Amino acid sequence: MNKVKLGIAGAMAAVVLITLWNSFITVEAGHNKVATLFGKVQPEPYPEGMHLVNPLLDFISFDLRQQT
């Protein structure tokens, strides 16, 4: 392989890794996250745990714990 092909392969690998890294979210215990895509709120919240998501989504976290 020549240097150009190696450079293209490296760039493609970097894009794939960044996309995969941004495709996971973790919701902490006692919280929910609501997703928005281009300003439109998604109908279902994300409960506690790890989730595979669309990397274009933005998330807003809500604390569900009772305050005393």
CHARMM-style PDB file with segment names, atoms N, HN, CA, C and O in Angstrom:
ATOM      1  N   MET     1       0.847  -1.189   0.000  1.00  0.00      PROA
ATOM      2  CA  MET     1       0.000   0.000   0.000  1.00  0.00      PROA
ATOM      3  C   MET     1       0.887   1.246   0.000  1.00  0.00      PROA
ATOM      4  O   MET     1       1.967   1.261   0.591  1.00  0.00      PROA
ATOM      5  N   ASN     2       0.418   2.255  -0.657  1.00  0.00      PROA
ATOM      6  HN  ASN     2      -0.459   2.243  -1.137  1.00  0.00      PROA
ATOM      7  CA  ASN     2       1.190   3.489  -0.640  1.00  0.00      PROA
ATOM      8  C   ASN     2       0.706   4.396   0.487  1.00  0.00      PROA
ATOM      9  O   ASN     2      -0.256   4.076   1.185  1.00  0.00      PROA
ATOM     10  N   LYS     3       1.371   5.508   0.654  1.00  0.00      PROA
ATOM     11  HN  LYS     3       2.153   5.768   0.088  1.00  0.00      PROA
ATOM     12  CA  LYS     3       1.085   6.409   1.773  1.00  0.00      PROA
ATOM     13  C   LYS     3      -0.303   7.035   1.675  1.00  0.00      PROA
ATOM     14  O   LYS     3      -0.924   7.290   2.707  1.00  0.00      PROA
ATOM     15  N   VAL     4      -0.805   7.289   0.481  1.00  0.00      PROA
ATOM     16  HN  VAL     4      -0.301   7.082  -0.357  1.00  0.00      PROA
ATOM     17  CA  VAL     4      -2.124   7.904   0.314  1.00  0.00      PROA
ATOM     18  C   VAL     4      -3.203   6.946   0.802  1.00  0.00      PROA
ATOM     19  O   VAL     4      -4.120   7.353   1.515  1.00  0.00      PROA
ATOM     20  N   LYS     5      -3.096   5.667   0.419  1.00  0.00      PROA
ATOM     21  HN  LYS     5      -2.351   5.337  -0.160  1.00  0.00      PROA
ATOM     22  CA  LYS     5      -4.088   4.675   0.848  1.00  0.00      PROA
ATOM     23  C   LYS     5      -4.052   4.481   2.355  1.00  0.00      PROA
ATOM     24  O   LYS     5      -5.098   4.321   2.985  1.00  0.00      PROA
ATOM     25  N   LEU     6      -2.861   4.495   2.938  1.00  0.00      PROA
ATOM     26  HN  LEU     6      -2.012   4.625   2.426  1.00  0.00      PROA
ATOM     27  CA  LEU     6      -2.746   4.370   4.392  1.00  0.00      PROA
ATOM     28  C   LEU     6      -3.351   5.576   5.090  1.00  0.00      PROA
ATOM     29  O   LEU     6      -3.986   5.432   6.134  1.00  0.00      PROA
ATOM     30  N   GLY     7      -3.163   6.758   4.529  1.00  0.00      PROA
ATOM     31  HN  GLY     7      -2.647   6.875   3.680  1.00  0.00      PROA
ATOM     32  CA  GLY     7      -3.737   7.968   5.109  1.00  0.00      PROA
ATOM     33  C   GLY     7      -5.248   7.959   5.054  1.00  0.00      PROA
ATOM     34  O   GLY     7      -5.911   8.352   6.015  1.00  0.00      PROA
ATOM     35  N   ILE     8      -5.801   7.510   3.930  1.00  0.00      PROA
ATOM     36  HN  ILE     8      -5.263   7.190   3.150  1.00  0.00      PROA
ATOM     37  CA  ILE     8      -7.260   7.430   3.792  1.00  0.00      PROA
ATOM     38  C   ILE     8      -7.816   6.382   4.751  1.00  0.00      PROA
ATOM     39  O   ILE     8      -8.839   6.613   5.395  1.00  0.00      PROA
ATOM     40  N   ALA     9      -7.156   5.240   4.850  1.00  0.00      PROA
ATOM     41  HN  ALA     9      -6.325   5.052   4.327  1.00  0.00      PROA
ATOM     42  CA  ALA     9      -7.609   4.186   5.763  1.00  0.00      PROA
ATOM     43  C   ALA     9      -7.551   4.659   7.212  1.00  0.00      PROA
ATOM     44  O   ALA     9      -8.446   4.346   7.998  1.00  0.00      PROA
ATOM     45  N   GLY    10      -6.525   5.399   7.571  1.00  0.00      PROA
ATOM     46  HN  GLY    10      -5.798   5.654   6.933  1.00  0.00      PROA
ATOM     47  CA  GLY    10      -6.409   5.941   8.926  1.00  0.00      PROA
ATOM     48  C   GLY    10      -7.495   6.958   9.229  1.00  0.00      PROA
ATOM     49  O   GLY    10      -8.049   6.972  10.328  1.00  0.00      PROA
ATOM     50  N   ALA    11      -7.800   7.805   8.259  1.00  0.00      PROA
ATOM     51  HN  ALA    11      -7.350   7.793   7.366  1.00  0.00      PROA
ATOM     52  CA  ALA    11      -8.858   8.807   8.451  1.00  0.00      PROA
ATOM     53  C   ALA    11     -10.212   8.135   8.591  1.00  0.00      PROA
ATOM     54  O   ALA    11     -11.019   8.534   9.431  1.00  0.00      PROA
ATOM     55  N   MET    12     -10.471   7.122   7.779  1.00  0.00      PROA
ATOM     56  HN  MET    12      -9.816   6.797   7.096  1.00  0.00      PROA
ATOM     57  CA  MET    12     -11.739   6.399   7.870  1.00  0.00      PROA
ATOM     58  C   MET    12     -11.866   5.681   9.207  1.00  0.00      PROA
ATOM     59  O   MET    12     -12.944   5.661   9.802  1.00  0.00      PROA
ATOM     60  N   ALA    13     -10.778   5.094   9.681  1.00  0.00      PROA
ATOM     61  HN  ALA    13      -9.902   5.110   9.198  1.00  0.00      PROA
ATOM     62  CA  ALA    13     -10.792   4.418  10.983  1.00  0.00      PROA
ATOM     63  C   ALA    13     -11.064   5.418  12.102  1.00  0.00      PROA
ATOM     64  O   ALA    13     -11.790   5.106  13.045  1.00  0.00      PROA
ATOM     65  N   ALA    14     -10.493   6.611  12.009  1.00  0.00      PROA
ATOM     66  HN  ALA    14      -9.903   6.865  11.242  1.00  0.00      PROA
ATOM     67  CA  ALA    14     -10.725   7.641  13.026  1.00  0.00      PROA
ATOM     68  C   ALA    14     -12.184   8.075  13.034  1.00  0.00      PROA
ATOM     69  O   ALA    14     -12.767   8.254  14.104  1.00  0.00      PROA
ATOM     70  N   VAL    15     -12.784   8.248  11.856  1.00  0.00      PROA
ATOM     71  HN  VAL    15     -12.310   8.103  10.988  1.00  0.00      PROA
ATOM     72  CA  VAL    15     -14.194   8.645  11.775  1.00  0.00      PROA
ATOM     73  C   VAL    15     -15.082   7.561  12.381  1.00  0.00      PROA
ATOM     74  O   VAL    15     -16.018   7.870  13.119  1.00  0.00      PROA
ATOM     75  N   VAL    16     -14.798   6.309  12.080  1.00  0.00      PROA
ATOM     76  HN  VAL    16     -14.037   6.058  11.481  1.00  0.00      PROA
ATOM     77  CA  VAL    16     -15.588   5.202  12.632  1.00  0.00      PROA
ATOM     78  C   VAL    16     -15.458   5.155  14.151  1.00  0.00      PROA
ATOM     79  O   VAL    16     -16.459   4.967  14.841  1.00  0.00      PROA
ATOM     80  N   LEU    17     -14.259   5.320  14.686  1.00  0.00      PROA
ATOM     81  HN  LEU    17     -13.445   5.473  14.125  1.00  0.00      PROA
ATOM     82  CA  LEU    17     -14.058   5.290  16.138  1.00  0.00      PROA
ATOM     83  C   LEU    17     -14.759   6.455  16.834  1.00  0.00      PROA
ATOM     84  O   LEU    17     -15.354   6.270  17.895  1.00  0.00      PROA
ATOM     85  N   ILE    18     -14.699   7.632  16.260  1.00  0.00      PROA
ATOM     86  HN  ILE    18     -14.216   7.783  15.397  1.00  0.00      PROA
ATOM     87  CA  ILE    18     -15.376   8.798  16.856  1.00  0.00      PROA
ATOM     88  C   ILE    18     -16.885   8.601  16.844  1.00  0.00      PROA
ATOM     89  O   ILE    18     -17.563   8.924  17.819  1.00  0.00      PROA
ATOM     90  N   THR    19     -17.415   8.070  15.742  1.00  0.00      PROA
ATOM     91  HN  THR    19     -16.864   7.807  14.949  1.00  0.00      PROA
ATOM     92  CA  THR    19     -18.852   7.819  15.652  1.00  0.00      PROA
ATOM     93  C   THR    19     -19.281   6.785  16.675  1.00  0.00      PROA
ATOM     94  O   THR    19     -20.302   6.966  17.339  1.00  0.00      PROA
ATOM     95  N   LEU    20     -18.527   5.707  16.817  1.00  0.00      PROA
ATOM     96  HN  LEU    20     -17.698   5.561  16.278  1.00  0.00      PROA
ATOM     97  CA  LEU    20     -18.861   4.683  17.816  1.00  0.00      PROA
ATOM     98  C   LEU    20     -18.768   5.241  19.230  1.00  0.00      PROA
ATOM     99  O   LEU    20     -19.604   4.921  20.075  1.00  0.00      PROA
ATOM    100  N   TRP    21     -17.771   6.063  19.499  1.00  0.00      PROA
ATOM    101  HN  TRP    21     -17.092   6.323  18.813  1.00  0.00      PROA
ATOM    102  CA  TRP    21     -17.604   6.641  20.836  1.00  0.00      PROA
ATOM    103  C   TRP    21     -18.798   7.528  21.199  1.00  0.00      PROA
ATOM    104  O   TRP    21     -19.235   7.539  22.350  1.00  0.00      PROA
ATOM    105  N   ASN    22     -19.322   8.268  20.227  1.00  0.00      PROA
ATOM    106  HN  ASN    22     -18.967   8.260  19.292  1.00  0.00      PROA
ATOM    107  CA  ASN    22     -20.451   9.170  20.462  1.00  0.00      PROA
ATOM    108  C   ASN    22     -21.798   8.461  20.391  1.00  0.00      PROA
ATOM    109  O   ASN    22     -22.835   9.105  20.553  1.00  0.00      PROA
ATOM    110  N   SER    23     -21.810   7.152  20.153  1.00  0.00      PROA
ATOM    111  HN  SER    23     -20.969   6.629  20.021  1.00  0.00      PROA
ATOM    112  CA  SER    23     -23.053   6.402  20.017  1.00  0.00      PROA
ATOM    113  C   SER    23     -23.498   5.751  21.324  1.00  0.00      PROA
ATOM    114  O   SER    23     -24.505   5.042  21.339  1.00  0.00      PROA
ATOM    115  N   PHE    24     -22.789   5.970  22.395  1.00  0.00      PROA
ATOM    116  HN  PHE    24     -21.971   6.545  22.382  1.00  0.00      PROA
ATOM    117  CA  PHE    24     -23.148   5.398  23.689  1.00  0.00      PROA
ATOM    118  C   PHE    24     -23.373   6.514  24.706  1.00  0.00      PROA
ATOM    119  O   PHE    24     -22.623   7.489  24.752  1.00  0.00      PROA
ATOM    120  N   ILE    25     -24.423   6.357  25.525  1.00  0.00      PROA
ATOM    121  HN  ILE    25     -25.033   5.565  25.488  1.00  0.00      PROA
ATOM    122  CA  ILE    25     -24.628   7.263  26.660  1.00  0.00      PROA
ATOM    123  C   ILE    25     -24.844   6.422  27.901  1.00  0.00      PROA
ATOM    124  O   ILE    25     -25.310   5.285  27.823  1.00  0.00      PROA
ATOM    125  N   THR    26     -24.510   6.979  29.023  1.00  0.00      PROA
ATOM    126  HN  THR    26     -24.132   7.902  29.087  1.00  0.00      PROA
ATOM    127  CA  THR    26     -24.766   6.340  30.306  1.00  0.00      PROA
ATOM    128  C   THR    26     -25.654   7.274  31.111  1.00  0.00      PROA
ATOM    129  O   THR    26     -25.356   8.458  31.269  1.00  0.00      PROA
ATOM    130  N   VAL    27     -26.758   6.717  31.622  1.00  0.00      PROA
ATOM    131  HN  VAL    27     -27.000   5.755  31.494  1.00  0.00      PROA
ATOM    132  CA  VAL    27     -27.669   7.475  32.459  1.00  0.00      PROA
ATOM    133  C   VAL    27     -27.442   7.016  33.892  1.00  0.00      PROA
ATOM    134  O   VAL    27     -27.579   5.832  34.201  1.00  0.00      PROA
ATOM    135  N   GLU    28     -27.096   7.953  34.761  1.00  0.00      PROA
ATOM    136  HN  GLU    28     -26.984   8.915  34.510  1.00  0.00      PROA
ATOM    137  CA  GLU    28     -26.785   7.642  36.149  1.00  0.00      PROA
ATOM    138  C   GLU    28     -28.037   7.215  36.907  1.00  0.00      PROA
ATOM    139  O   GLU    28     -29.157   7.518  36.495  1.00  0.00      PROA
ATOM    140  N   ALA    29     -27.838   6.512  38.015  1.00  0.00      PROA
ATOM    141  HN  ALA    29     -26.928   6.267  38.350  1.00  0.00      PROA
ATOM    142  CA  ALA    29     -28.949   6.101  38.869  1.00  0.00      PROA
ATOM    143  C   ALA    29     -29.683   7.335  39.387  1.00  0.00      PROA
ATOM    144  O   ALA    29     -29.051   8.312  39.789  1.00  0.00      PROA
ATOM    145  N   GLY    30     -31.006   7.293  39.379  1.00  0.00      PROA
ATOM    146  HN  GLY    30     -31.519   6.499  39.053  1.00  0.00      PROA
ATOM    147  CA  GLY    30     -31.810   8.409  39.855  1.00  0.00      PROA
ATOM    148  C   GLY    30     -32.009   9.513  38.833  1.00  0.00      PROA
ATOM    149  O   GLY    30     -32.506  10.585  39.175  1.00  0.00      PROA
ATOM    150  N   HSD    31     -31.628   9.270  37.580  1.00  0.00      PROA
ATOM    151  HN  HSD    31     -31.224   8.398  37.302  1.00  0.00      PROA
ATOM    152  CA  HSD    31     -31.756  10.265  36.526  1.00  0.00      PROA
ATOM    153  C   HSD    31     -32.455   9.662  35.311  1.00  0.00      PROA
ATOM    154  O   HSD    31     -32.501   8.442  35.153  1.00  0.00      PROA
ATOM    155  N   ASN    32     -32.984  10.508  34.474  1.00  0.00      PROA
ATOM    156  HN  ASN    32     -32.946  11.499  34.602  1.00  0.00      PROA
ATOM    157  CA  ASN    32     -33.489  10.170  33.143  1.00  0.00      PROA
ATOM    158  C   ASN    32     -32.872  11.155  32.174  1.00  0.00      PROA
ATOM    159  O   ASN    32     -32.511  12.268  32.556  1.00  0.00      PROA
ATOM    160  N   LYS    33     -32.750  10.752  30.928  1.00  0.00      PROA
ATOM    161  HN  LYS    33     -33.043   9.848  30.617  1.00  0.00      PROA
ATOM    162  CA  LYS    33     -32.298  11.670  29.887  1.00  0.00      PROA
ATOM    163  C   LYS    33     -33.337  11.696  28.783  1.00  0.00      PROA
ATOM    164  O   LYS    33     -33.892  10.665  28.402  1.00  0.00      PROA
ATOM    165  N   VAL    34     -33.587  12.892  28.279  1.00  0.00      PROA
ATOM    166  HN  VAL    34     -33.136  13.729  28.589  1.00  0.00      PROA
ATOM    167  CA  VAL    34     -34.504  13.089  27.169  1.00  0.00      PROA
ATOM    168  C   VAL    34     -33.671  13.555  25.982  1.00  0.00      PROA
ATOM    169  O   VAL    34     -32.809  14.423  26.116  1.00  0.00      PROA
ATOM    170  N   ALA    35     -33.942  12.965  24.814  1.00  0.00      PROA
ATOM    171  HN  ALA    35     -34.643  12.260  24.705  1.00  0.00      PROA
ATOM    172  CA  ALA    35     -33.172  13.276  23.613  1.00  0.00      PROA
ATOM    173  C   ALA    35     -33.908  14.277  22.737  1.00  0.00      PROA
ATOM    174  O   ALA    35     -35.137  14.279  22.659  1.00  0.00      PROA
ATOM    175  N   THR    36     -33.128  15.128  22.080  1.00  0.00      PROA
ATOM    176  HN  THR    36     -32.130  15.127  22.143  1.00  0.00      PROA
ATOM    177  CA  THR    36     -33.673  16.021  21.062  1.00  0.00      PROA
ATOM    178  C   THR    36     -32.856  15.835  19.793  1.00  0.00      PROA
ATOM    179  O   THR    36     -31.644  15.623  19.837  1.00  0.00      PROA
ATOM    180  N   LEU    37     -33.543  15.919  18.669  1.00  0.00      PROA
ATOM    181  HN  LEU    37     -34.527  16.092  18.634  1.00  0.00      PROA
ATOM    182  CA  LEU    37     -32.883  15.835  17.369  1.00  0.00      PROA
ATOM    183  C   LEU    37     -33.333  17.033  16.562  1.00  0.00      PROA
ATOM    184  O   LEU    37     -34.491  17.114  16.154  1.00  0.00      PROA
ATOM    185  N   PHE    38     -32.419  17.968  16.328  1.00  0.00      PROA
ATOM    186  HN  PHE    38     -31.477  17.903  16.659  1.00  0.00      PROA
ATOM    187  CA  PHE    38     -32.700  19.204  15.592  1.00  0.00      PROA
ATOM    188  C   PHE    38     -33.858  19.976  16.221  1.00  0.00      PROA
ATOM    189  O   PHE    38     -34.689  20.543  15.512  1.00  0.00      PROA
ATOM    190  N   GLY    39     -33.911  19.998  17.564  1.00  0.00      PROA
ATOM    191  HN  GLY    39     -33.236  19.538  18.141  1.00  0.00      PROA
ATOM    192  CA  GLY    39     -34.917  20.757  18.289  1.00  0.00      PROA
ATOM    193  C   GLY    39     -36.207  20.019  18.569  1.00  0.00      PROA
ATOM    194  O   GLY    39     -37.051  20.526  19.308  1.00  0.00      PROA
ATOM    195  N   LYS    40     -36.390  18.827  17.999  1.00  0.00      PROA
ATOM    196  HN  LYS    40     -35.705  18.415  17.398  1.00  0.00      PROA
ATOM    197  CA  LYS    40     -37.608  18.053  18.221  1.00  0.00      PROA
ATOM    198  C   LYS    40     -37.350  17.043  19.337  1.00  0.00      PROA
ATOM    199  O   LYS    40     -36.414  16.247  19.264  1.00  0.00      PROA
ATOM    200  N   VAL    41     -38.193  17.087  20.372  1.00  0.00      PROA
ATOM    201  HN  VAL    41     -38.953  17.734  20.431  1.00  0.00      PROA
ATOM    202  CA  VAL    41     -38.043  16.194  21.523  1.00  0.00      PROA
ATOM    203  C   VAL    41     -38.503  14.794  21.138  1.00  0.00      PROA
ATOM    204  O   VAL    41     -39.574  14.619  20.557  1.00  0.00      PROA
ATOM    205  N   GLN    42     -37.688  13.805  21.464  1.00  0.00      PROA
ATOM    206  HN  GLN    42     -36.817  13.947  21.936  1.00  0.00      PROA
ATOM    207  CA  GLN    42     -38.041  12.406  21.199  1.00  0.00      PROA
ATOM    208  C   GLN    42     -39.080  11.955  22.216  1.00  0.00      PROA
ATOM    209  O   GLN    42     -39.053  12.416  23.357  1.00  0.00      PROA
ATOM    210  N   PRO    43     -40.009  11.054  21.830  1.00  0.00      PROA
ATOM    211  CA  PRO    43     -41.141  10.714  22.703  1.00  0.00      PROA
ATOM    212  C   PRO    43     -40.784   9.899  23.949  1.00  0.00      PROA
ATOM    213  O   PRO    43     -41.493   9.985  24.951  1.00  0.00      PROA
ATOM    214  N   GLU    44     -39.721   9.123  23.914  1.00  0.00      PROA
ATOM    215  HN  GLU    44     -39.144   9.053  23.099  1.00  0.00      PROA
ATOM    216  CA  GLU    44     -39.389   8.251  25.041  1.00  0.00      PROA
ATOM    217  C   GLU    44     -38.111   8.714  25.747  1.00  0.00      PROA
ATOM    218  O   GLU    44     -37.106   8.990  25.092  1.00  0.00      PROA
ATOM    219  N   PRO    45     -38.149   8.800  27.083  1.00  0.00      PROA
ATOM    220  CA  PRO    45     -36.917   9.125  27.826  1.00  0.00      PROA
ATOM    221  C   PRO    45     -36.029   7.891  27.930  1.00  0.00      PROA
ATOM    222  O   PRO    45     -36.490   6.766  27.733  1.00  0.00      PROA
ATOM    223  N   TYR    46     -34.763   8.107  28.238  1.00  0.00      PROA
ATOM    224  HN  TYR    46     -34.388   9.020  28.398  1.00  0.00      PROA
ATOM    225  CA  TYR    46     -33.823   7.013  28.440  1.00  0.00      PROA
ATOM    226  C   TYR    46     -33.672   6.776  29.941  1.00  0.00      PROA
ATOM    227  O   TYR    46     -33.242   7.680  30.657  1.00  0.00      PROA
ATOM    228  N   PRO    47     -34.016   5.577  30.440  1.00  0.00      PROA
ATOM    229  CA  PRO    47     -33.886   5.289  31.869  1.00  0.00      PROA
ATOM    230  C   PRO    47     -32.430   4.994  32.237  1.00  0.00      PROA
ATOM    231  O   PRO    47     -31.533   5.095  31.401  1.00  0.00      PROA
ATOM    232  N   GLU    48     -32.215   4.633  33.493  1.00  0.00      PROA
ATOM    233  HN  GLU    48     -32.944   4.551  34.173  1.00  0.00      PROA
ATOM    234  CA  GLU    48     -30.878   4.344  33.995  1.00  0.00      PROA
ATOM    235  C   GLU    48     -30.208   3.258  33.161  1.00  0.00      PROA
ATOM    236  O   GLU    48     -30.866   2.345  32.661  1.00  0.00      PROA
ATOM    237  N   GLY    49     -28.891   3.372  33.020  1.00  0.00      PROA
ATOM    238  HN  GLY    49     -28.356   4.113  33.426  1.00  0.00      PROA
ATOM    239  CA  GLY    49     -28.122   2.349  32.330  1.00  0.00      PROA
ATOM    240  C   GLY    49     -27.377   2.896  31.138  1.00  0.00      PROA
ATOM    241  O   GLY    49     -27.302   4.106  30.926  1.00  0.00      PROA
ATOM    242  N   MET    50     -26.819   1.964  30.350  1.00  0.00      PROA
ATOM    243  HN  MET    50     -26.880   0.980  30.522  1.00  0.00      PROA
ATOM    244  CA  MET    50     -26.048   2.319  29.161  1.00  0.00      PROA
ATOM    245  C   MET    50     -26.922   2.083  27.935  1.00  0.00      PROA
ATOM    246  O   MET    50     -27.635   1.082  27.857  1.00  0.00      PROA
ATOM    247  N   HSD    51     -26.867   3.007  26.976  1.00  0.00      PROA
ATOM    248  HN  HSD    51     -26.288   3.821  27.039  1.00  0.00      PROA
ATOM    249  CA  HSD    51     -27.717   2.933  25.802  1.00  0.00      PROA
ATOM    250  C   HSD    51     -26.912   3.210  24.540  1.00  0.00      PROA
ATOM    251  O   HSD    51     -26.013   4.051  24.537  1.00  0.00      PROA
ATOM    252  N   LEU    52     -27.242   2.496  23.468  1.00  0.00      PROA
ATOM    253  HN  LEU    52     -27.972   1.813  23.470  1.00  0.00      PROA
ATOM    254  CA  LEU    52     -26.695   2.754  22.148  1.00  0.00      PROA
ATOM    255  C   LEU    52     -27.651   3.724  21.457  1.00  0.00      PROA
ATOM    256  O   LEU    52     -28.838   3.428  21.322  1.00  0.00      PROA
ATOM    257  N   VAL    53     -27.147   4.879  21.019  1.00  0.00      PROA
ATOM    258  HN  VAL    53     -26.182   5.120  21.129  1.00  0.00      PROA
ATOM    259  CA  VAL    53     -28.012   5.947  20.500  1.00  0.00      PROA
ATOM    260  C   VAL    53     -27.456   6.511  19.195  1.00  0.00      PROA
ATOM    261  O   VAL    53     -26.316   6.248  18.811  1.00  0.00      PROA
ATOM    262  N   ASN    54     -28.293   7.289  18.535  1.00  0.00      PROA
ATOM    263  HN  ASN    54     -29.219   7.503  18.846  1.00  0.00      PROA
ATOM    264  CA  ASN    54     -27.895   8.037  17.352  1.00  0.00      PROA
ATOM    265  C   ASN    54     -26.900   9.119  17.791  1.00  0.00      PROA
ATOM    266  O   ASN    54     -27.208   9.888  18.701  1.00  0.00      PROA
ATOM    267  N   PRO    55     -25.724   9.200  17.174  1.00  0.00      PROA
ATOM    268  CA  PRO    55     -24.729  10.198  17.613  1.00  0.00      PROA
ATOM    269  C   PRO    55     -25.137  11.645  17.352  1.00  0.00      PROA
ATOM    270  O   PRO    55     -24.473  12.555  17.849  1.00  0.00      PROA
ATOM    271  N   LEU    56     -26.198  11.892  16.596  1.00  0.00      PROA
ATOM    272  HN  LEU    56     -26.738  11.153  16.192  1.00  0.00      PROA
ATOM    273  CA  LEU    56     -26.647  13.259  16.334  1.00  0.00      PROA
ATOM    274  C   LEU    56     -27.577  13.796  17.416  1.00  0.00      PROA
ATOM    275  O   LEU    56     -27.885  14.988  17.419  1.00  0.00      PROA
ATOM    276  N   LEU    57     -28.029  12.947  18.333  1.00  0.00      PROA
ATOM    277  HN  LEU    57     -27.779  11.979  18.330  1.00  0.00      PROA
ATOM    278  CA  LEU    57     -28.953  13.375  19.381  1.00  0.00      PROA
ATOM    279  C   LEU    57     -28.251  14.225  20.428  1.00  0.00      PROA
ATOM    280  O   LEU    57     -27.079  14.007  20.735  1.00  0.00      PROA
ATOM    281  N   ASP    58     -28.977  15.196  20.974  1.00  0.00      PROA
ATOM    282  HN  ASP    58     -29.930  15.373  20.725  1.00  0.00      PROA
ATOM    283  CA  ASP    58     -28.534  15.967  22.142  1.00  0.00      PROA
ATOM    284  C   ASP    58     -29.364  15.486  23.324  1.00  0.00      PROA
ATOM    285  O   ASP    58     -30.519  15.099  23.148  1.00  0.00      PROA
ATOM    286  N   PHE    59     -28.790  15.507  24.531  1.00  0.00      PROA
ATOM    287  HN  PHE    59     -27.852  15.822  24.673  1.00  0.00      PROA
ATOM    288  CA  PHE    59     -29.481  14.965  25.691  1.00  0.00      PROA
ATOM    289  C   PHE    59     -29.588  15.994  26.804  1.00  0.00      PROA
ATOM    290  O   PHE    59     -28.680  16.793  27.035  1.00  0.00      PROA
ATOM    291  N   ILE    60     -30.728  15.950  27.486  1.00  0.00      PROA
ATOM    292  HN  ILE    60     -31.465  15.301  27.299  1.00  0.00      PROA
ATOM    293  CA  ILE    60     -30.963  16.775  28.667  1.00  0.00      PROA
ATOM    294  C   ILE    60     -31.211  15.816  29.818  1.00  0.00      PROA
ATOM    295  O   ILE    60     -32.068  14.938  29.722  1.00  0.00      PROA
ATOM    296  N   SER    61     -30.471  15.976  30.902  1.00  0.00      PROA
ATOM    297  HN  SER    61     -29.774  16.689  30.980  1.00  0.00      PROA
ATOM    298  CA  SER    61     -30.581  15.078  32.050  1.00  0.00      PROA
ATOM    299  C   SER    61     -31.511  15.661  33.097  1.00  0.00      PROA
ATOM    300  O   SER    61     -31.461  16.853  33.398  1.00  0.00      PROA
ATOM    301  N   PHE    62     -32.367  14.797  33.654  1.00  0.00      PROA
ATOM    302  HN  PHE    62     -32.408  13.828  33.410  1.00  0.00      PROA
ATOM    303  CA  PHE    62     -33.294  15.193  34.705  1.00  0.00      PROA
ATOM    304  C   PHE    62     -33.023  14.366  35.950  1.00  0.00      PROA
ATOM    305  O   PHE    62     -32.900  13.143  35.876  1.00  0.00      PROA
ATOM    306  N   ASP    63     -32.929  15.037  37.098  1.00  0.00      PROA
ATOM    307  HN  ASP    63     -33.029  16.030  37.158  1.00  0.00      PROA
ATOM    308  CA  ASP    63     -32.739  14.370  38.379  1.00  0.00      PROA
ATOM    309  C   ASP    63     -34.100  13.956  38.924  1.00  0.00      PROA
ATOM    310  O   ASP    63     -34.965  14.804  39.142  1.00  0.00      PROA
ATOM    311  N   LEU    64     -34.294  12.661  39.146  1.00  0.00      PROA
ATOM    312  HN  LEU    64     -33.591  11.972  38.969  1.00  0.00      PROA
ATOM    313  CA  LEU    64     -35.590  12.141  39.624  1.00  0.00      PROA
ATOM    314  C   LEU    64     -35.588  11.851  41.112  1.00  0.00      PROA
ATOM    315  O   LEU    64     -36.593  11.380  41.645  1.00  0.00      PROA
ATOM    316  N   ARG    65     -34.483  12.121  41.797  1.00  0.00      PROA
ATOM    317  HN  ARG    65     -33.667  12.504  41.364  1.00  0.00      PROA
ATOM    318  CA  ARG    65     -34.404  11.811  43.218  1.00  0.00      PROA
ATOM    319  C   ARG    65     -35.225  12.810  44.035  1.00  0.00      PROA
ATOM    320  O   ARG    65     -35.326  13.985  43.680  1.00  0.00      PROA
ATOM    321  N   GLN    66     -35.803  12.331  45.118  1.00  0.00      PROA
ATOM    322  HN  GLN    66     -35.721  11.377  45.406  1.00  0.00      PROA
ATOM    323  CA  GLN    66     -36.589  13.188  45.991  1.00  0.00      PROA
ATOM    324  C   GLN    66     -35.669  14.059  46.824  1.00  0.00      PROA
ATOM    325  O   GLN    66     -34.726  13.571  47.447  1.00  0.00      PROA
ATOM    326  N   GLN    67     -35.951  15.344  46.830  1.00  0.00      PROA
ATOM    327  HN  GLN    67     -36.717  15.741  46.324  1.00  0.00      PROA
ATOM    328  CA  GLN    67     -35.155  16.297  47.609  1.00  0.00      PROA
ATOM    329  C   GLN    67     -35.796  16.460  48.986  1.00  0.00      PROA
ATOM    330  O   GLN    67     -36.995  16.719  49.097  1.00  0.00      PROA
ATOM    331  N   THR    68     -34.987  16.305  50.027  1.00  0.00      PROA
ATOM    332  HN  THR    68     -34.014  16.095  49.936  1.00  0.00      PROA
ATOM    333  CA  THR    68     -35.517  16.460  51.382  1.00  0.00      PROA
ATOM    334  C   THR    68     -34.888  17.624  52.078  1.00  0.00      PROA
ATOM    335  OT1 THR    68     -35.215  17.905  53.231  1.00  0.00      PROA
TER     336      THR     68
END
